[in-house]
Amino acid sequence: MKKILFALMLSLVVATPAWAASKGKVNLAYVEWDCATASTNLAKAALEDMGYEVEITPVGAAAMWMAVSTGDMDGMVTAWLPVTHGDYLKKVGNKVEDLGTIVGGARLGWAVPEYVTVQSIAELNANADKFDGKIIGIDPGAGLMKLSEEVMDAYGLDKMELVEGSGATMTAALSDAIRRDKWVVVTAWSPHWMFGKWKLRYLEDPKGVLGEAEHINTVVRAGLKSDKPEVYAFLDSFRYDTPEQLQELMAWNQEGGTPLENARRFMKKYPELVASWKQ
């Protein structure tokens, strides 16, 4: 009889999924930007500690907004507003809920190491030889590159060339220049891990071609508050104290370890911040 009972208990254990003991499943979408990867894994780690099974799915920006608006995903923590993702919010604004900013200070621009004495984009032409006549860019289809082409025209930078590449080649060129104490100017955006790794600053853009500062928000599907009130409350509270915290986490992801491992490292370093998300 004991053998029968043991076999029955064992069969129940084997038949029970590992996640059945959890509070439920949470689905988050994100774009594979460094900042989005860092924040989404941080939300995943914290929700897992609260007892949820969390699945995170990398998609394109349009698919991310569509998935949240249709309810296929519970939410995202990487909505760049009011400009970058502004059109998406306009299209599906009645089907999602904007929970507000998780970090401010997001922006596009051209950046230089702090030791470069030039302060403004308007000064680049006169100092073109010190930069080898190059502005180090990223992918040719990126919105930042299109804006940078407008900057070239607006400031008449006929002695400078906007060099196409990628995010990786841009940071490699920046790293090499800093190692050799050379002047360099790169197309940049923040939050980005490079601002956590090196001392950089944006060049002034007196004509405002590269736009104004943005913020990154959390957006969730309609109905999440009633379906999963604790998850909704967590996402409503999820935010950084400063942009530097996000940049620090992004820098860790570049140095090694998985984004989820570094998210847990972040949670150990900032326990009071993490506790504030769970109240």
Backbone as JSON, one array per atom type, in Angstrom:
{
  "sequence": "MKKILFALMLSLVVATPAWAASKGKVNLAYVEWDCATASTNLAKAALEDMGYEVEITPVGAAAMWMAVSTGDMDGMVTAWLPVTHGDYLKKVGNKVEDLGTIVGGARLGWAVPEYVTVQSIAELNANADKFDGKIIGIDPGAGLMKLSEEVMDAYGLDKMELVEGSGATMTAALSDAIRRDKWVVVTAWSPHWMFGKWKLRYLEDPKGVLGEAEHINTVVRAGLKSDKPEVYAFLDSFRYDTPEQLQELMAWNQEGGTPLENARRFMKKYPELVASWKQ",
  "N": [[0.83, -1.22, 0.0], [1.95, 1.22, 0.82], [3.81, 1.54, -1.2], [2.15, 1.99, -3.37], [0.92, 4.4, -2.67], [3.19, 6.05, -2.61], [4.0, 5.93, -5.29], [1.8, 7.16, -6.45], [1.95, 9.75, -5.39], [4.41, 10.49, -6.46], [3.81, 10.53, -9.18], [2.06, 12.66, -9.29], [3.76, 14.79, -8.65], [5.53, 14.73, -10.83], [3.76, 15.28, -12.89], [3.04, 17.87, -12.4], [3.59, 21.12, -13.54], [6.61, 23.12, -13.32], [6.09, 25.8, -12.93], [3.69, 25.91, -11.72], [3.42, 26.47, -9.05], [3.85, 29.12, -8.92], [2.85, 32.63, -8.83], [1.71, 33.19, -11.18], [1.89, 33.98, -14.71], [3.86, 36.4, -16.4], [4.16, 38.48, -19.17], [6.52, 40.29, -20.92], [7.43, 42.67, -23.37], [10.16, 43.81, -25.42], [12.47, 46.0, -27.13], [15.56, 45.3, -28.74], [17.48, 47.12, -27.63], [20.25, 48.43, -25.78], [19.51, 49.75, -23.4], [16.86, 48.96, -23.11], [17.09, 46.18, -22.89], [18.48, 46.01, -20.47], [16.68, 47.21, -18.57], [14.37, 45.65, -18.88], [15.19, 43.09, -18.15], [15.77, 43.66, -15.51], [13.24, 44.24, -14.45], [12.13, 41.71, -14.84], [13.72, 40.1, -13.1], [13.04, 41.17, -10.59], [10.26, 40.72, -10.49], [10.25, 37.94, -10.62], [11.37, 37.36, -8.15], [9.22, 38.04, -6.64], [7.57, 35.96, -7.06], [6.55, 35.34, -9.57], [6.31, 33.85, -12.84], [8.22, 34.88, -15.45], [8.25, 35.89, -18.75], [10.24, 37.24, -21.25], [10.27, 39.0, -24.31], [12.05, 39.72, -27.18], [11.44, 42.09, -29.7], [10.64, 44.04, -32.68], [10.14, 47.65, -32.63], [7.57, 48.46, -33.58], [6.14, 46.03, -33.49], [6.29, 45.55, -30.78], [4.68, 47.57, -29.59], [2.26, 46.91, -30.82], [1.8, 44.32, -29.79], [1.38, 44.81, -27.07], [-0.85, 46.46, -27.18], [-2.8, 44.75, -28.2], [-3.04, 42.97, -26.18], [-1.52, 40.7, -26.16], [0.88, 40.84, -24.94], [1.82, 41.75, -21.6], [3.03, 44.14, -20.95], [5.52, 46.8, -21.31], [8.75, 48.2, -20.59], [10.03, 50.23, -21.85], [9.3, 52.51, -23.42], [10.0, 55.08, -25.46], [9.5, 58.42, -25.16], [8.58, 61.92, -25.65], [8.96, 61.65, -28.42], [10.42, 59.55, -30.0], [8.85, 57.13, -29.86], [6.45, 58.29, -30.13], [4.51, 58.37, -32.21], [3.55, 55.74, -32.23], [2.25, 55.61, -29.76], [0.21, 57.42, -30.2], [-1.32, 56.01, -32.05], [-2.26, 53.71, -30.71], [-3.16, 54.53, -28.3], [-5.61, 54.37, -26.95], [-5.83, 51.78, -26.25], [-3.91, 50.99, -24.52], [-2.12, 51.61, -21.42], [-0.37, 54.27, -20.13], [2.03, 54.28, -17.74], [3.83, 56.09, -16.84], [7.05, 57.72, -16.24], [10.11, 55.92, -16.15], [12.72, 56.65, -16.2], [14.4, 59.71, -16.76], [16.07, 62.15, -18.88], [16.73, 61.04, -21.32], [18.05, 61.22, -24.58], [19.09, 62.33, -27.89], [22.17, 62.98, -29.64], [25.38, 64.51, -30.43], [28.43, 63.4, -29.24], [31.4, 63.94, -27.26], [34.62, 63.08, -25.8], [35.38, 64.24, -22.46], [37.79, 65.64, -22.39], [38.03, 66.95, -24.8], [38.05, 70.16, -26.09], [36.27, 71.61, -27.62], [32.99, 72.96, -27.63], [30.57, 73.14, -28.98], [28.48, 72.05, -31.72], [28.59, 73.86, -33.73], [31.21, 74.65, -33.79], [32.69, 72.72, -35.02], [33.52, 72.63, -37.76], [35.63, 74.46, -37.9], [37.51, 73.15, -36.5], [38.06, 70.82, -37.79], [40.33, 69.35, -38.63], [41.41, 68.37, -36.27], [39.73, 66.35, -35.61], [40.19, 64.52, -37.54], [38.54, 65.04, -39.63], [36.16, 63.62, -39.37], [32.96, 62.41, -38.36], [31.84, 60.03, -36.28], [29.53, 57.67, -37.06], [26.52, 55.59, -36.86], [24.4, 52.82, -37.75], [23.27, 53.1, -41.13], [20.49, 53.32, -41.57], [19.38, 54.25, -39.25], [17.38, 56.4, -37.17], [18.78, 58.4, -35.84], [20.95, 58.8, -37.54], [19.73, 59.9, -39.77], [18.84, 62.31, -38.71], [21.35, 63.32, -38.13], [22.4, 63.79, -40.64], [20.83, 65.95, -41.33], [21.84, 67.75, -39.5], [24.41, 68.11, -40.52], [23.86, 69.6, -42.83], [22.49, 71.82, -41.74], [24.42, 73.11, -40.2], [26.37, 73.53, -42.05], [28.63, 71.77, -42.4], [31.0, 71.31, -44.17], [33.6, 70.48, -44.11], [33.7, 68.19, -42.76], [33.01, 64.66, -42.49], [30.29, 62.45, -42.31], [30.48, 59.38, -40.99], [29.35, 56.21, -41.78], [28.38, 53.24, -39.96], [28.08, 51.13, -37.3], [26.47, 50.53, -34.1], [28.33, 49.12, -32.63], [30.78, 49.54, -34.01], [30.98, 52.26, -33.69], [31.31, 52.6, -30.88], [33.68, 51.2, -30.62], [35.48, 52.8, -32.07], [35.35, 55.07, -30.5], [36.4, 54.09, -28.08], [39.0, 53.46, -28.88], [40.01, 56.0, -29.58], [39.91, 57.35, -27.13], [41.68, 55.82, -25.65], [44.03, 56.53, -26.89], [44.09, 59.16, -26.39], [43.0, 60.94, -28.25], [41.15, 63.34, -30.24], [37.71, 62.96, -30.82], [34.47, 62.68, -32.27], [31.22, 61.46, -31.86], [28.12, 60.04, -33.02], [25.45, 59.87, -30.76], [23.44, 58.56, -28.06], [21.39, 58.63, -25.15], [19.84, 56.98, -22.35], [22.97, 55.25, -22.36], [25.42, 52.71, -22.22], [28.01, 53.65, -22.63], [28.24, 56.13, -21.5], [28.4, 55.47, -18.88], [30.81, 54.22, -18.76], [32.87, 55.87, -19.79], [34.04, 59.31, -19.46], [32.04, 61.5, -20.83], [30.52, 64.07, -22.86], [27.74, 65.85, -24.26], [27.85, 67.71, -27.3], [26.92, 71.12, -27.66], [23.88, 72.05, -29.27], [22.9, 74.48, -30.81], [20.98, 75.1, -32.76], [19.06, 73.25, -32.42], [18.6, 70.89, -33.89], [18.83, 68.18, -33.35], [16.84, 67.64, -31.6], [14.88, 67.58, -28.51], [15.21, 66.67, -24.99], [14.22, 63.36, -24.0], [12.09, 60.91, -22.36], [11.88, 57.69, -20.73], [9.28, 55.43, -20.6], [6.92, 53.29, -18.79], [4.58, 51.14, -20.24], [1.47, 49.53, -20.29], [-0.88, 46.86, -21.01], [-4.4, 47.36, -21.62], [-6.59, 46.62, -18.97], [-4.85, 45.22, -17.34], [-4.64, 46.08, -14.71], [-6.94, 45.13, -13.39], [-6.79, 42.39, -13.92], [-4.25, 41.49, -13.03], [-3.46, 42.74, -10.37], [-1.27, 43.06, -8.55], [0.99, 42.87, -10.16], [0.52, 45.02, -11.84], [0.7, 47.11, -9.95], [3.37, 46.88, -9.22], [4.69, 47.46, -11.71], [3.8, 50.02, -12.01], [5.22, 51.33, -10.08], [7.82, 50.88, -10.73], [10.9, 52.25, -11.36], [13.91, 54.21, -11.95], [16.16, 55.93, -9.7], [17.97, 57.74, -10.74], [19.3, 58.67, -14.02], [21.89, 57.76, -14.17], [21.97, 55.37, -12.76], [20.75, 53.49, -14.47], [22.57, 53.62, -16.59], [24.82, 52.61, -15.34], [24.05, 49.95, -14.9], [23.81, 49.14, -17.57], [26.47, 49.39, -18.35], [27.64, 47.35, -16.83], [26.55, 45.16, -18.19], [28.03, 45.24, -20.5], [30.5, 44.55, -19.61], [30.48, 41.91, -18.82], [28.86, 38.78, -17.83], [25.39, 37.74, -17.7], [22.49, 39.68, -18.77], [20.42, 39.19, -16.93], [21.77, 38.21, -14.69], [23.27, 40.48, -14.04], [21.19, 42.19, -13.48], [20.28, 41.15, -11.08], [22.52, 41.64, -9.55], [22.39, 44.42, -9.51], [20.06, 44.74, -8.02], [20.91, 43.88, -5.53], [22.69, 45.9, -4.91], [21.09, 48.15, -4.74], [18.95, 47.98, -2.63], [16.93, 49.45, -1.28], [15.72, 50.95, -3.26], [14.67, 48.89, -4.84], [12.88, 47.79, -3.0], [11.01, 49.82, -2.9], [9.59, 49.46, -5.22], [7.93, 47.38, -4.7], [6.0, 48.01, -2.87]],
  "CA": [[0.0, 0.0, 0.0], [2.85, 2.38, 0.87], [4.41, 1.7, -2.52], [1.13, 2.56, -4.25], [0.78, 5.82, -2.32], [4.41, 6.77, -3.03], [3.96, 6.05, -6.75], [0.77, 8.15, -6.79], [2.5, 11.07, -5.06], [5.46, 10.8, -7.42], [3.19, 10.86, -10.47], [1.51, 14.02, -9.19], [4.88, 15.74, -8.71], [6.05, 14.77, -12.2], [2.76, 15.87, -13.79], [2.82, 19.27, -12.07], [4.61, 21.99, -14.12], [7.44, 23.82, -12.33], [5.61, 27.14, -12.65], [2.35, 25.88, -11.16], [3.44, 27.03, -7.71], [4.08, 30.55, -9.0], [1.65, 33.46, -8.77], [1.18, 33.32, -12.52], [2.85, 34.31, -15.76], [3.9, 37.78, -16.86], [4.85, 38.6, -20.46], [7.0, 41.63, -21.22], [8.08, 42.83, -24.67], [11.19, 44.84, -25.45], [13.32, 46.1, -28.31], [16.91, 44.9, -28.33], [18.4, 48.21, -27.34], [20.95, 48.15, -24.52], [18.75, 50.25, -22.25], [15.66, 48.14, -22.98], [17.51, 44.87, -22.39], [18.82, 46.15, -19.05], [15.5, 47.48, -17.74], [13.42, 44.54, -18.95], [15.73, 42.01, -17.3], [15.64, 44.08, -14.12], [11.83, 44.01, -14.08], [11.96, 40.25, -14.77], [14.35, 39.59, -11.88], [12.27, 41.61, -9.43], [8.97, 40.0, -10.51], [10.52, 36.54, -10.27], [11.54, 37.33, -6.7], [7.87, 38.19, -6.07], [6.87, 34.7, -7.24], [5.95, 35.22, -10.89], [7.08, 33.34, -13.96], [8.28, 36.03, -16.35], [8.81, 35.66, -20.08], [10.54, 38.5, -21.94], [10.34, 38.7, -25.74], [12.6, 40.83, -27.98], [10.74, 42.31, -30.97], [10.81, 45.38, -33.18], [9.34, 48.64, -31.91], [6.16, 48.41, -34.01], [5.56, 44.8, -32.96], [6.18, 45.68, -29.32], [3.48, 48.36, -29.29], [1.09, 46.16, -31.26], [1.57, 43.2, -28.89], [0.82, 45.32, -25.82], [-2.18, 47.01, -27.45], [-3.74, 43.66, -28.43], [-3.11, 42.15, -24.98], [-0.65, 39.52, -26.25], [1.91, 41.09, -23.93], [1.29, 42.52, -20.46], [3.55, 45.5, -20.93], [6.91, 47.11, -21.69], [9.36, 49.24, -19.75], [10.98, 50.89, -22.75], [8.62, 53.41, -24.36], [10.71, 56.37, -25.58], [8.51, 59.45, -25.43], [7.4, 61.95, -26.52], [9.27, 61.71, -29.85], [10.81, 58.33, -30.7], [7.7, 56.23, -29.95], [5.24, 59.11, -30.01], [3.5, 57.97, -33.21], [2.93, 54.48, -31.8], [1.32, 55.91, -28.66], [-0.98, 58.06, -30.79], [-2.11, 55.0, -32.77], [-2.87, 52.68, -29.85], [-3.28, 55.12, -26.98], [-6.86, 53.98, -26.28], [-5.76, 50.35, -25.94], [-2.82, 50.76, -23.57], [-2.08, 52.58, -20.32], [0.96, 54.81, -19.88], [2.21, 54.36, -16.29], [4.74, 57.17, -16.49], [8.48, 57.68, -16.55], [11.03, 55.16, -15.29], [13.97, 57.42, -16.14], [14.44, 60.86, -17.65], [17.4, 62.41, -19.41], [16.99, 60.37, -22.59], [18.23, 62.2, -25.65], [20.0, 62.07, -29.0], [23.12, 64.08, -29.78], [26.75, 64.19, -30.8], [29.17, 63.43, -27.98], [32.87, 63.94, -27.29], [35.23, 62.9, -24.47], [35.43, 65.5, -21.72], [39.03, 66.38, -22.64], [37.9, 67.73, -26.03], [37.69, 71.51, -25.63], [35.15, 72.13, -28.41], [31.76, 72.89, -26.85], [29.35, 73.21, -29.78], [28.52, 71.53, -33.08], [28.92, 74.98, -34.6], [32.67, 74.84, -33.78], [33.37, 71.54, -35.58], [34.18, 72.91, -39.04], [36.88, 75.18, -37.65], [38.44, 72.22, -35.83], [37.89, 69.55, -38.51], [41.59, 68.59, -38.7], [41.65, 67.71, -34.98], [38.85, 65.17, -35.59], [40.47, 63.83, -38.81], [37.44, 65.34, -40.55], [35.14, 62.56, -39.31], [31.97, 62.23, -37.29], [31.65, 58.58, -36.28], [28.11, 57.39, -36.98], [26.06, 54.22, -36.62], [23.74, 52.19, -38.9], [22.77, 54.12, -42.05], [19.03, 53.47, -41.51], [18.94, 54.7, -37.92], [16.83, 57.74, -37.11], [19.84, 59.32, -35.43], [21.78, 59.14, -38.7], [18.95, 60.82, -40.61], [18.93, 63.61, -38.05], [22.73, 63.8, -38.23], [22.55, 64.36, -41.99], [20.23, 67.29, -41.26], [22.8, 68.58, -38.76], [25.5, 68.45, -41.45], [23.37, 70.68, -43.7], [22.12, 73.0, -40.96], [25.62, 73.81, -39.71], [27.33, 73.68, -43.14], [29.86, 71.07, -42.03], [31.57, 70.82, -45.42], [34.95, 69.94, -43.88], [33.53, 66.97, -41.96], [32.29, 63.56, -43.14], [29.52, 61.58, -41.41], [30.91, 58.03, -41.34], [28.38, 55.17, -41.42], [28.94, 52.04, -39.33], [27.11, 50.46, -36.43], [26.69, 50.89, -32.71], [29.57, 48.49, -32.17], [31.96, 50.21, -34.58], [31.05, 53.59, -33.09], [31.92, 52.52, -29.54], [35.07, 50.76, -30.79], [36.25, 53.98, -32.47], [35.41, 55.94, -29.33], [37.33, 53.48, -27.14], [40.36, 53.58, -29.42], [40.42, 57.4, -29.5], [40.14, 57.7, -25.72], [42.92, 55.13, -25.24], [45.16, 57.26, -27.47], [43.92, 60.57, -26.02], [42.74, 61.68, -29.49], [39.84, 63.96, -30.35], [36.74, 62.18, -31.58], [33.07, 63.03, -32.06], [30.4, 60.32, -32.26], [26.67, 60.15, -32.86], [25.24, 59.21, -29.46], [22.14, 58.66, -27.4], [21.43, 58.19, -23.75], [20.9, 56.28, -21.64], [23.84, 54.32, -23.07], [26.47, 52.27, -21.3], [29.28, 54.35, -22.82], [28.29, 57.25, -20.56], [28.8, 54.92, -17.59], [32.18, 53.71, -18.84], [33.81, 56.96, -20.03], [33.57, 60.66, -19.17], [31.64, 62.08, -22.11], [29.49, 65.11, -22.8], [27.14, 66.2, -25.55], [28.11, 69.03, -27.86], [25.73, 71.97, -27.72], [23.2, 72.05, -30.56], [22.11, 75.72, -30.69], [19.85, 75.13, -33.71], [18.06, 72.28, -31.96], [18.28, 69.92, -34.94], [18.78, 66.82, -32.8], [15.66, 67.48, -30.74], [14.95, 67.84, -27.09], [15.34, 65.5, -24.13], [13.08, 62.45, -23.91], [12.04, 60.06, -21.17], [11.49, 56.31, -21.01], [8.08, 55.14, -19.78], [6.3, 51.97, -18.75], [3.25, 51.09, -20.86], [0.88, 48.19, -20.08], [-2.12, 46.61, -21.75], [-5.65, 47.68, -20.93], [-7.12, 45.51, -18.19], [-3.85, 44.59, -16.47], [-4.89, 46.46, -13.32], [-7.95, 44.24, -12.81], [-6.37, 40.98, -14.08], [-3.05, 41.2, -12.22], [-3.27, 44.0, -9.64], [0.06, 43.19, -7.94], [1.94, 43.15, -11.26], [0.24, 46.41, -12.24], [1.25, 48.01, -8.91], [4.84, 46.84, -9.35], [5.11, 48.2, -12.91], [3.48, 51.44, -11.79], [6.24, 51.89, -9.18], [9.15, 50.56, -11.26], [11.63, 53.39, -11.94], [15.24, 54.47, -11.4], [16.32, 57.21, -9.03], [18.73, 58.63, -11.62], [19.73, 58.03, -15.27], [23.19, 57.11, -13.96], [21.77, 53.98, -12.32], [20.53, 52.67, -15.67], [23.83, 53.56, -17.33], [25.7, 51.71, -14.6], [23.6, 48.59, -15.21], [24.18, 48.88, -18.95], [27.93, 49.2, -18.4], [27.91, 45.98, -16.33], [26.21, 44.21, -19.25], [29.13, 45.23, -21.46], [31.72, 44.02, -18.99], [30.37, 40.46, -18.66], [27.67, 38.31, -17.13], [24.16, 37.9, -18.47], [21.67, 40.81, -18.28], [19.66, 38.81, -15.75], [22.72, 38.17, -13.56], [23.59, 41.86, -13.66], [20.0, 42.76, -12.86], [20.27, 40.72, -9.67], [23.61, 42.41, -8.91], [21.84, 45.77, -9.31], [19.08, 44.67, -6.92], [21.66, 43.79, -4.27], [23.33, 47.19, -4.63], [20.08, 49.19, -4.45], [17.81, 47.29, -2.03], [15.84, 50.37, -0.92], [15.02, 51.26, -4.51], [13.89, 47.7, -5.22], [11.77, 47.67, -2.05], [9.99, 50.82, -3.23], [8.76, 48.97, -6.33], [7.06, 46.29, -4.24], [5.07, 48.48, -1.83]],
  "C": [[0.86, 1.26, 0.0], [3.47, 2.64, -0.48], [3.44, 2.34, -3.49], [0.97, 4.05, -4.0], [1.98, 6.63, -2.79], [4.41, 7.01, -4.55], [2.95, 7.1, -7.17], [1.28, 9.57, -6.54], [3.56, 11.48, -6.07], [4.88, 11.21, -8.76], [2.61, 12.26, -10.45], [2.6, 15.06, -9.3], [5.38, 15.88, -10.14], [5.09, 15.48, -13.12], [2.56, 17.36, -13.54], [3.91, 20.15, -12.67], [5.35, 22.75, -13.03], [6.84, 25.16, -11.95], [4.27, 27.17, -11.94], [2.29, 26.5, -9.77], [3.61, 28.54, -7.73], [2.76, 31.31, -8.92], [1.0, 33.61, -10.15], [2.27, 33.77, -13.47], [2.72, 35.77, -16.16], [4.7, 37.82, -18.16], [5.23, 40.06, -20.72], [7.7, 41.64, -22.58], [9.15, 43.92, -24.56], [11.89, 44.85, -26.79], [14.76, 45.83, -27.85], [17.89, 46.08, -28.31], [19.04, 47.91, -25.99], [20.14, 48.58, -23.31], [17.51, 49.38, -22.02], [15.99, 46.76, -22.43], [17.8, 44.95, -20.9], [17.57, 46.31, -18.19], [14.53, 46.3, -17.73], [13.9, 43.36, -18.11], [15.65, 42.37, -15.82], [14.21, 43.87, -13.63], [11.56, 42.51, -13.93], [12.51, 39.69, -13.46], [13.52, 39.94, -10.65], [10.92, 40.88, -9.35], [9.16, 38.53, -10.17], [10.71, 36.4, -8.76], [10.18, 37.44, -6.0], [7.03, 36.93, -6.3], [6.22, 34.5, -8.59], [6.9, 34.52, -11.86], [7.06, 34.43, -15.02], [8.95, 35.64, -17.66], [9.03, 37.01, -20.75], [10.83, 38.18, -23.4], [10.89, 39.9, -26.5], [11.9, 40.91, -29.33], [11.11, 43.71, -31.49], [9.88, 46.35, -32.47], [7.86, 48.57, -32.28], [5.46, 47.18, -33.44], [5.37, 44.87, -31.45], [4.91, 46.45, -28.94], [2.22, 47.61, -29.67], [0.75, 45.04, -30.26], [0.96, 43.65, -27.56], [-0.62, 45.82, -26.06], [-3.22, 45.91, -27.66], [-3.88, 42.75, -27.2], [-2.27, 40.89, -25.05], [0.51, 39.63, -25.25], [1.3, 41.94, -22.81], [1.81, 43.95, -20.46], [4.97, 45.61, -21.42], [7.45, 48.17, -20.74], [10.35, 50.04, -20.58], [10.3, 51.73, -23.81], [9.33, 54.77, -24.36], [9.71, 57.43, -26.03], [9.06, 60.84, -25.09], [7.69, 61.78, -28.01], [9.43, 60.33, -30.48], [9.64, 57.37, -30.91], [6.38, 56.99, -29.93], [4.14, 58.7, -30.98], [2.8, 56.67, -32.82], [1.9, 54.74, -30.71], [0.05, 56.56, -29.2], [-1.9, 57.02, -31.42], [-2.87, 54.07, -31.84], [-3.16, 53.21, -28.45], [-4.54, 54.72, -26.22], [-6.88, 52.51, -25.9], [-4.65, 50.0, -24.96], [-2.92, 51.81, -22.47], [-0.63, 52.98, -20.06], [1.12, 55.03, -18.37], [3.25, 55.4, -15.87], [6.2, 56.8, -16.66], [9.26, 56.79, -15.58], [12.38, 55.84, -15.2], [13.89, 58.56, -17.15], [15.83, 61.01, -18.24], [17.73, 61.68, -20.68], [17.11, 61.42, -23.69], [19.13, 61.66, -26.76], [20.98, 63.22, -29.09], [24.43, 63.62, -30.37], [27.6, 64.38, -29.54], [30.67, 63.38, -28.21], [33.38, 63.58, -25.9], [35.38, 64.26, -23.78], [36.69, 66.31, -22.02], [39.02, 67.18, -23.94], [37.36, 69.11, -25.65], [36.58, 72.16, -26.46], [33.86, 71.93, -27.63], [30.5, 72.72, -27.69], [29.56, 72.57, -31.15], [28.96, 72.63, -34.05], [30.42, 75.22, -34.69], [33.41, 73.73, -34.54], [34.13, 71.87, -36.87], [35.54, 73.55, -38.84], [37.94, 74.28, -37.01], [38.45, 70.85, -36.52], [39.17, 68.7, -38.49], [41.86, 67.83, -37.4], [40.81, 66.44, -34.84], [39.1, 64.28, -36.81], [39.31, 63.98, -39.78], [36.29, 64.35, -40.49], [34.2, 62.71, -38.11], [31.6, 60.75, -37.34], [30.18, 58.26, -36.04], [27.81, 55.92, -36.69], [25.38, 53.69, -37.89], [23.11, 53.24, -39.81], [21.26, 54.33, -41.98], [18.5, 54.01, -40.2], [18.4, 56.12, -37.98], [17.85, 58.77, -36.73], [20.71, 59.72, -36.61], [21.03, 60.1, -39.64], [18.99, 62.23, -40.03], [20.34, 64.19, -38.2], [23.01, 64.38, -39.61], [21.95, 65.77, -42.04], [21.14, 68.26, -40.52], [23.92, 69.04, -39.68], [25.09, 69.64, -42.33], [23.13, 71.96, -42.9], [23.33, 73.8, -40.51], [26.69, 73.97, -40.81], [28.66, 73.0, -42.87], [30.52, 70.45, -43.26], [33.0, 70.29, -45.27], [34.91, 68.64, -43.07], [32.75, 65.93, -42.78], [31.58, 62.74, -42.07], [29.77, 60.13, -41.82], [29.87, 57.01, -40.86], [29.08, 53.97, -40.8], [27.86, 51.31, -38.58], [27.34, 50.95, -35.0], [28.01, 50.34, -32.19], [30.81, 49.19, -32.72], [32.11, 51.62, -34.01], [31.73, 53.53, -31.72], [33.37, 52.04, -29.62], [35.96, 51.95, -31.16], [36.41, 54.94, -31.29], [36.43, 55.4, -28.32], [38.77, 53.67, -27.58], [40.87, 55.02, -29.29], [40.74, 57.79, -28.05], [41.44, 57.04, -25.23], [44.15, 55.89, -25.72], [45.08, 58.76, -27.2], [43.72, 61.45, -27.26], [41.34, 62.3, -29.46], [38.93, 63.08, -31.22], [35.34, 62.71, -31.27], [32.22, 61.9, -32.62], [28.92, 60.69, -32.18], [26.3, 59.32, -31.63], [23.79, 59.36, -29.02], [22.29, 58.19, -25.97], [20.0, 57.94, -23.27], [21.68, 55.33, -22.56], [24.98, 53.98, -22.13], [27.77, 53.05, -21.45], [29.4, 55.56, -21.89], [28.62, 56.78, -19.15], [30.25, 54.49, -17.57], [33.2, 54.82, -18.98], [33.19, 58.3, -19.65], [33.32, 61.36, -20.5], [30.68, 63.23, -21.87], [28.98, 65.37, -24.2], [27.65, 67.57, -26.0], [26.8, 69.83, -27.88], [25.19, 71.98, -29.16], [22.29, 73.28, -30.6], [20.94, 75.81, -31.66], [18.8, 74.09, -33.39], [17.69, 71.22, -32.98], [18.09, 68.51, -34.38], [17.67, 66.63, -31.77], [15.94, 67.72, -29.27], [15.04, 66.53, -26.31], [14.05, 64.68, -24.13], [13.11, 61.72, -22.57], [11.57, 58.68, -21.56], [10.37, 55.92, -20.04], [7.75, 53.65, -19.76], [4.9, 52.06, -19.34], [2.72, 49.67, -20.71], [-0.42, 48.08, -20.87], [-3.33, 47.06, -20.93], [-6.12, 46.44, -20.17], [-6.13, 44.85, -17.26], [-4.14, 44.88, -15.0], [-5.9, 45.53, -12.66], [-7.52, 42.78, -12.85], [-5.24, 40.61, -13.13], [-2.69, 42.45, -11.41], [-1.88, 44.16, -9.02], [1.12, 43.5, -8.99], [1.77, 44.59, -11.73], [0.88, 47.39, -11.24], [2.77, 48.04, -8.98], [5.29, 47.69, -10.54], [4.83, 49.69, -12.77], [4.54, 52.12, -10.92], [7.65, 51.74, -9.72], [9.78, 51.79, -11.91], [13.0, 53.49, -11.29], [15.22, 55.8, -10.64], [17.01, 58.22, -9.94], [19.05, 57.92, -12.94], [21.06, 57.29, -15.1], [23.04, 55.66, -13.48], [21.56, 53.05, -13.51], [21.83, 52.53, -16.46], [24.84, 52.64, -16.65], [25.34, 50.25, -14.91], [23.97, 48.21, -16.64], [25.68, 48.65, -19.1], [28.31, 47.82, -17.89], [27.63, 44.96, -17.42], [27.3, 44.14, -20.32], [30.37, 44.56, -20.92], [31.67, 42.5, -18.86], [29.16, 40.08, -17.83], [26.44, 38.5, -18.0], [23.39, 39.12, -17.95], [20.87, 40.45, -17.03], [20.56, 38.72, -14.51], [23.06, 39.58, -13.09], [22.39, 42.58, -13.05], [19.94, 42.38, -11.37], [21.4, 41.39, -8.88], [23.14, 43.82, -8.59], [20.89, 45.77, -8.11], [19.77, 44.56, -5.56], [22.28, 45.13, -3.91], [22.31, 48.25, -4.21], [18.83, 48.56, -3.81], [16.64, 48.21, -1.69], [15.03, 50.75, -2.16], [14.12, 50.09, -4.91], [12.68, 47.54, -4.29], [10.65, 48.64, -2.39], [9.1, 50.37, -4.37], [7.7, 47.99, -5.84], [6.06, 46.73, -3.18], [3.64, 48.52, -2.36]]
}
